[in-house]
């Protein structure tokens, strides 16, 4: 009998019973705590950068519906009623309200995200959000989305309304497809509905009308357009066609632009290009003239520096003039003989001095030899003059 009892199932049931009892105890504790806790603060959380509704507006809605919340007990605050009141706002898609045990009331708001802006025939202006619902224009914020204009008969009735016409649903599907693809989101800037209720796409690059027709086989049509952009446009040019019809899934029908209009546009472009070229040339000439003037100023500043170089030539006459002064000092060489002879024993006595002094004496010796030879010449000249003088005196006698 004991072997037939499933002890594992018994233990699991027992564990579940314990956990449920614990949950009940915790809830009762929370309810008791909630009865005594008062609201100390209200925190409003609005994620995202597109603020169709501000925190001040949410505070005003809470005051009108619930009055002042700070200071009231949490059990006296109807959280479910606050959520319903906030979700009735046309710019709020979802609202979540909960309270902490610290008395902080938190309100998380998720805004509605528009994907398309519509301007219908009657002049009404409204958005279509991600869920395909219409929403009004906000005075606080303008969303950066595609704009659809033209023969649109969809009207905006209440604050939150569904799409009624098939054309409006096709516009919504087209806007969603373009927004999901980064290439088409950057290329397509506007949607137009013509008199035949065909959807036309206005591109940023290229001056063509892309006739889409309806949103049936939308993925196939846009892939055909992409292949046409990659293969045909680089060969024929972006200004060749005026319309590109992709409403047929198996082919693309294009309409060429008038050649005379192309010639006129080419002329207009060439004149504009010539103006730009002349401006560039004039700018380059002005820059060249400015650089030449700067170079000329630099050369003028450098000329006085070059004139300083011939200064040594001006000093040459001074050297020539100093030669006779040396000749006048020639008789003093006789008096220097004994001085030079007296210096010889000094040089011999200072043999122990460093090598630097020996080099000085070595430099002085050749100077002494020069003075002796010059003195001998002067002595000879004087002796010759004395002989001549004595000879002349003898002749006179």
KABELQUI-V39983 format. One record per run of one state. SS is the DSSP state (@ for helix, = for strand, . for the rest). FROM is the first residue (numbers start at 1). TO is the last residue. If there is no record, write none. Layout:
SS FROM TO
SS FROM TO
This chain:
. 1 6
@ 7 36
. 37 37
= 38 38
. 39 40
= 41 46
. 47 54
@ 55 66
. 67 72
= 73 73
@ 74 76
. 77 78
@ 79 87
. 88 91
= 92 99
. 100 103
= 104 111
. 112 113
= 114 119
. 120 124
= 125 129
. 130 132
= 133 136
. 137 145
= 146 150
. 151 160
= 161 162
. 163 165
@ 166 180
. 181 181
@ 182 187
= 188 193
. 194 198
= 199 203
. 204 208
= 209 213
. 214 217
@ 218 231
. 232 232
@ 233 236
. 237 240
= 241 245
. 246 252
= 253 256
. 257 258
@ 259 307
. 308 310
@ 311 349
. 350 354
@ 355 396
. 397 397
